[in-house]
Amino acid sequence: MRMKMMSLIAAMGVLAGSNGLAQDTPLLDALIAACQDDINQYCSQVTPGQGRMLHCMAAHEDKISGQCEYAFYQAASLLEQISVAINYLAQECKTEIQTLCSDVEPGEGRILECLDQQPEKVGQACKQAIADTIER
């Protein structure tokens, strides 16, 4: 559990650092809902933000409920899948991103929007990666 918890903390930290995204993500909302009793019991004095709540939960991981532990496993698994998809897209669309969208600030779907606006210049491998990983 310790390794999954630390991986999740790191991944959630990345989300939290991207324009406050973690504050309004369904993933974080589900995790909080599943762990609310544990949060109240072990981390009620912690000020949320900057990963402090996740670190508190990690400090008490040997005491958290099965429901909360399972939610952490689910979140870690989903974050791993997202990471694989992002890496796949980045690899398959590397040339297009560098040549067509180098001036676009990453985040909030701006790179994908840039690629969508230039379909005739996007290679087949990149188009396939987008189709494989993005729900539209």
C-alpha positions in Angstrom: 0.0 0.0 0.0 2.8 2.4 0.8 4.2 2.5 -2.7 0.7 3.0 -4.3 -0.1 5.8 -1.7 3.2 7.6 -2.4 2.6 7.3 -6.2 -0.9 8.7 -5.8 0.4 11.6 -3.7 2.9 12.4 -6.4 0.3 12.2 -9.1 -2.3 14.2 -7.2 0.4 16.8 -6.5 0.9 17.2 -10.3 -2.9 17.6 -10.7 -3.0 20.1 -7.8 -0.2 22.1 -9.4 -1.9 22.5 -12.7 -4.1 25.6 -12.2 -5.9 24.2 -9.2 -7.3 21.4 -11.2 -7.3 18.9 -8.4 -9.8 21.1 -6.5 -12.5 20.2 -8.9 -11.7 16.8 -10.4 -14.2 14.0 -10.2 -11.3 11.7 -9.2 -10.4 13.8 -6.1 -14.1 14.2 -5.3 -14.6 10.4 -5.3 -11.6 9.9 -3.2 -12.7 12.5 -0.6 -16.2 11.0 -0.6 -14.9 7.5 0.0 -12.5 8.7 2.7 -14.6 11.3 4.4 -14.9 9.4 7.7 -11.1 8.8 7.7 -10.4 12.4 6.9 -12.6 13.5 9.7 -11.0 11.1 12.2 -7.4 11.5 11.3 -6.9 14.7 9.4 -9.6 17.1 10.5 -7.0 19.7 11.7 -5.2 19.7 8.4 -5.7 22.7 6.1 -6.6 21.4 2.6 -4.3 22.3 -0.3 -0.8 21.7 -1.6 -1.2 18.0 -1.0 -1.4 18.3 2.8 -4.5 16.2 3.1 -3.0 13.4 1.0 0.2 13.5 3.1 -1.9 13.2 6.3 -3.8 10.2 4.9 -0.5 8.6 4.0 0.8 9.2 7.5 -2.3 7.3 8.8 -2.4 4.7 6.0 -2.2 1.8 8.5 -5.5 2.9 10.1 -7.6 3.9 7.1 -10.8 2.0 6.3 -11.0 -0.6 3.6 -13.3 1.7 1.6 -10.8 4.5 1.6 -7.9 2.2 0.8 -9.8 0.8 -2.2 -10.6 4.3 -3.4 -6.8 5.1 -3.2 -6.1 2.0 -5.3 -8.8 2.9 -7.9 -7.4 6.5 -8.1 -3.8 5.3 -8.5 -4.9 2.8 -11.2 -6.8 5.5 -13.1 -3.9 8.0 -12.8 -1.5 5.3 -14.1 -3.8 4.8 -17.1 -4.0 8.5 -17.8 -0.2 8.7 -17.6 0.2 5.9 -20.1 -2.3 7.6 -22.5 -0.5 11.0 -22.2 2.9 9.4 -22.9 1.4 7.5 -25.9 -0.1 10.7 -27.3 3.1 12.7 -26.7 5.2 10.1 -28.4 2.9 9.7 -31.4 2.3 13.4 -31.9 5.7 14.7 -30.9 6.6 16.0 -34.4 3.1 17.7 -34.8 3.2 19.2 -31.4 6.7 20.6 -32.0 6.1 21.9 -35.5 2.4 23.0 -35.4 1.8 23.9 -31.8 5.1 24.9 -30.3 3.7 28.4 -29.4 0.6 26.9 -27.6 0.6 26.8 -23.8 0.0 23.2 -22.6 -3.0 22.5 -20.5 -6.8 22.5 -20.6 -6.8 20.8 -24.0 -5.1 23.6 -25.9 -2.6 21.3 -27.7 -5.3 19.0 -28.8 -7.4 22.0 -30.0 -4.3 23.2 -31.9 -4.0 19.8 -33.6 -7.7 19.6 -34.3 -7.5 23.0 -36.1 -5.0 21.6 -38.6 -6.2 18.1 -39.5 -4.5 18.1 -42.9 -1.1 18.6 -41.3 -1.5 15.9 -38.6 0.1 12.6 -39.5 -1.9 9.3 -39.4 0.0 7.9 -36.4 -0.9 11.0 -34.4 -4.6 10.9 -35.6 -4.8 7.3 -34.5 -3.3 8.0 -31.1 -5.9 10.7 -30.6 -8.6 8.4 -31.6 -7.3 5.6 -29.4 -7.1 7.8 -26.3 -9.6 10.7 -26.4 -13.3 10.3 -26.0 -15.2 12.8 -28.1 
